[in-house]
Amino acid sequence: MSLSEAGENTQDGASGARRKRRFDDVLSVVRALQPGYPVYCLRPKLLTRTAKRFISMFPGTVLYAVKCNPHPAVLDAVYQGGVRHFDTASLPEIAQICDTYPDAHAYFMHPVKARAAIRMTYKAYGIRHFVVDHEDELNKVLEEAGGNDIVVMVRLKTEDTGDSLYDLASKFGAEPAEAAALLRAAAAKGCRTGLAFHIGSQCREPKVYRRALALCSDIIARAGVDIDSLDVGGGFPAYYTNAVVPPLEDYMTEIRGGLNDMGLKPTVEIFSEPGRALVAAGCSLLTQVQLRKGDRLYINDGIYGSLSEMTQVDIRMPVRLIRLKGETSQNLRSFTLNGPTCDSLDVLPGTFDLPEDVREGDWIEIDQLGAYSNALATHFNGFYPETFVEVHDAPPADMS
Ligand SMILES: *Cc1c(COP(=O)(O)O)cnc(C)c1O
């Protein structure tokens, strides 16, 4: 691909000058690059605005969940929005955050950690918050993190209400009695303590947070320990065409209500760990049609690239057709989108409505693709989406 200077600019992120091609809008990207490869169109201003808004609404400290989209430009944009705290799960994630943003704080929120990672992050990066959901992991953290100047965050199993698209309680989380015992054990070692939960990604029911907070109250009472931190996790939803979700305000209302009911001391730190809700809207993906067979379109990204999340859960993104020369039909028709690899599984679930005369060479912009997209892409079959540009228009589905 040609790295022409057209549209190129220099952006000063918090991580220093980083050259990134900048365009007014997605149409300008198509005109300038006419890309035969997939292109992520980042909207840094939207990412920054979304982060600011979330921070202004949440009654506590907002940790961006790095795994959702760790691209440096995405991190820069949420940092510009005021995010200084990051939910991280591995030594590389912690190193990326701490080396890039000297004034940022990372939190080690994975319930199963390598010993060396605990040791390194405690010593070299000053990490003090560690999540555990099992006695053996608590002992591991106590042994490797050395001092008792740490905050042991006990991850709870919350009920699977079916309101979230993922049940994150199936893999991690202590049962209430276990959680209470872990709090007591950590407090007995002189550590500060906390509770954490994750009600599952893309949660459609704000009341779930309030119920989880009530469970926290029970556990605190059972443990007889004063906690120092409380983390309500992620799960805040993004907009997809098949999911009408309540406004963010409703989630905050339930969380505020739940926190009031708990009657915590004002010194208790409150955290949230949004991923999807901060970044989904901030990036779209420009793909190109490489062949049409009837109502099947073969495009240049798929389930092994940017679109794997669609195969795990039922989310549907808005799409629009872009053609450089000539008009497209006003009549819509349903098409299946086939990915670029030779694997016959590489087909997106469901159908997408596009102008009926879509043809080879047209581009399809797939919106709302800032979350769990590039973060999950593989190199399978030699295809790897890796081109990022910045655009400064409003996306088709600007929900902020
Ligand atoms: C993935 C994850 C998040 C982010 O979840 P979203 O649903 O994207 O907000 C937050 N916390 C933990 C512990 C996670 O594993």
Ligand as a Chemical Component Dictionary entry (heavy atoms), coordinates in Angstrom:
data_LIG
# 
_chem_comp.id                   LIG 
_chem_comp.type                 NON-POLYMER 
_chem_comp.pdbx_formal_charge   0 
_chem_comp.three_letter_code    LIG 
# 
loop_
_chem_comp_atom.comp_id 
_chem_comp_atom.atom_id 
_chem_comp_atom.alt_atom_id 
_chem_comp_atom.type_symbol 
_chem_comp_atom.charge 
_chem_comp_atom.model_Cartn_x 
_chem_comp_atom.model_Cartn_y 
_chem_comp_atom.model_Cartn_z 
_chem_comp_atom.pdbx_ordinal 
LIG C1 C1 C 0 -13.540 -6.950 29.949 1  
LIG C2 C2 C 0 -13.600 -6.358 31.294 2  
LIG C3 C3 C 0 -14.094 -5.058 31.472 3  
LIG C4 C4 C 0 -14.701 -4.238 30.367 4  
LIG O1 O1 O 0 -15.994 -4.690 30.112 5  
LIG P1 P1 P 0 -17.000 -3.916 29.129 6  
LIG O2 O2 O 0 -18.190 -4.777 29.135 7  
LIG O3 O3 O 0 -16.336 -3.803 27.825 8  
LIG O4 O4 O 0 -17.284 -2.588 29.750 9  
LIG C5 C5 C 0 -14.047 -4.530 32.745 10 
LIG N1 N1 N 0 -13.559 -5.243 33.783 11 
LIG C6 C6 C 0 -13.091 -6.494 33.650 12 
LIG C7 C7 C 0 -12.574 -7.216 34.856 13 
LIG C8 C8 C 0 -13.106 -7.102 32.402 14 
LIG O5 O5 O 0 -12.659 -8.359 32.273 15 
# 
loop_
_chem_comp_bond.comp_id 
_chem_comp_bond.atom_id_1 
_chem_comp_bond.atom_id_2 
_chem_comp_bond.value_order 
_chem_comp_bond.pdbx_ordinal 
LIG C1 C2 SING 1  
LIG C2 C3 SING 2  
LIG C2 C8 DOUB 3  
LIG C3 C4 SING 4  
LIG C3 C5 DOUB 5  
LIG C4 O1 SING 6  
LIG O1 P1 SING 7  
LIG P1 O2 DOUB 8  
LIG P1 O3 SING 9  
LIG P1 O4 SING 10 
LIG C5 N1 SING 11 
LIG N1 C6 DOUB 12 
LIG C6 C7 SING 13 
LIG C6 C8 SING 14 
LIG C8 O5 SING 15 
# 
